[in-house]
Amino acid sequence: MKQIKLLLFVFFLSLYSLSFGQPKKTFKVHTIAFYNLENLFDTINDPNKFDEASPMMELKTNRSEVYKKKIQNMAMVIADIGKETTHNSPAIIGVSEVENREVLEDLVNDSSLRDKDYGIVHFHSPDARGIDVALLYQKKLFTPTSTTSNELKIYDDNSKKRVYTRDQLVVSGTLEDDPISIIVNHWPSRSGGEARSRPKRVAAAKLTKHLVDSLQVIDPYAKVFIMGDFNDDPTNNSVKDVLKAEKNRDKVKLKGIYNPYETYFKDGLGTTAYRDAWSLFDQILMTKPLLEDDYSSFRLYKAGIFNKNYLIGNKGRYKGYPLRSFANGSFTDGYSDHFPVYVYVIKEVD
């Protein structure tokens, strides 16, 4: 009798396990990020560009020491983005406001990042100040297969002369065998006022939209990240009307674009501040295939603003703002006047 009871117990326990004992799912997670590095210039005057107007070149003394500390500070932040979740620095990170490839090489060879073995994609752009965008990637995780630098032609309203600005960088490749593309932007500034400069950013958005469309002609299901310092908020015409970025991921159509940062902006959050007003200029947008529920390949998990306490000023006129590197003609030992932004992508693994 005891044997029968024991067999029945084991039988019902087996049924319970089949009903409720589903194996726990395991996911691989990577960080993809963007960071405006606030005037990461070297200490050498380049006669072919207007770099003498950079904060680094305007320093009267200790440029070499300041440059080393600036590199260390930037590397420390990059190493920290996403680390709490992935236990790693970003697999891929777009950057802006860099002078040349040499400063990027110094950055990735800093002690905080050296063991990550970052590769660099960089092209010189015709920007009048000599600042560029670039992409850094961990070679063990991402393999570029195509890189292009795409020129933005804009003109001054009054003089009709061309305004030289940053190119838009497109990098396609594989993130652990998953095809993805990244577009890195630094759209024209608001110099002269938001309204007067607006057409330049609309033109930049049109170029970005053309680049996305070109990738989707090749593959309608292309996974595309559109990142950068747009110098516009998620609700401005360039983002909402030209890119047609959608706040609600459930409303994004096949070739549509999702912007997780519009919700953050409407909640009062930002990545840079000016005259006590926050702007969310730094954003990462993405195409529909990154939103699917099938995690057999990398999909969006969540987006965020990397605004840890040490990146925030705690005194003076910039209290509560991003702790910038340069102010009043001197080095503050800070980081950047922009917070980084990031997304986590996840993929189910056996």
WOLIN-V559945 format. One line per field, one symbol per residue. phi: phi as a letter, one per 30 degrees, with the letter a starting at -180 (. if undefined). psi: psi as a letter, one per 30 degrees, with the letter a starting at -180 (. if undefined). burial: # if it has 9 or more other C-alpha atoms within 8 Angstrom, else .. A space follows every 50 residues. Layout:
phi->???
psi->???
burial->???
This chain:
phi->.ddddddddddddddddddccddddcbcbbcbbbbddhhdcdccdcdcbc ddddedddddbhddddddddeedddddedcdiddcchadedbbdbbhcda ddddddddcdddbeddhdcbcbbdcdeddicbcabcbdddcbbdcabbcc dccbbddddiddcdbddcccbclbchicdbbbccbbdedcejjddddeed dddddddeddddedddddbecdcbccblcdhbddcdeeddcddhdcdcdd cddecdbcbddddedddjcacabahibcbcdcbbcadeedcdddcdbdbd cacacdbeedccdcaidceidedddbahibdcicbadbddbabccbbdbd
psi->eeeeeeeeeeeeeeeeeeefhkkkkkkkklkklkkjgihilagkjjfglh ffgleeffkelheeeeeeeeeeeeeeeeffjfeeefhllkekkkllhkel eeeeeeefglfffeffiklkjkkklgkefgklllkkkjffekjkfkkkkk kjjlkkeefglkjkaklkkkkkakjhfkklkkkkljlklgkfleeefefe eeeeeeeeeeeeeeefeejfgkjkkjlljfgllffleeeeeefhkkejff fkleglkkjffeeeefggllflkkhgkkkifkljllleffflfjgflklk elllkjhlefgkkglafgkflkjlekkhglkfgadlgkklllkkklkkl.
burial->...............##...........#############.#......# #..######...#..##.###############..#.############# ..######.#.###..##.###..###############.####..#.#. .#.###.......############...##########.#......##.# #########..#..##...###############.#.##########.#. .#.#########.##...#####....##############...#.#### ..#.##....###....##.######....#.################..
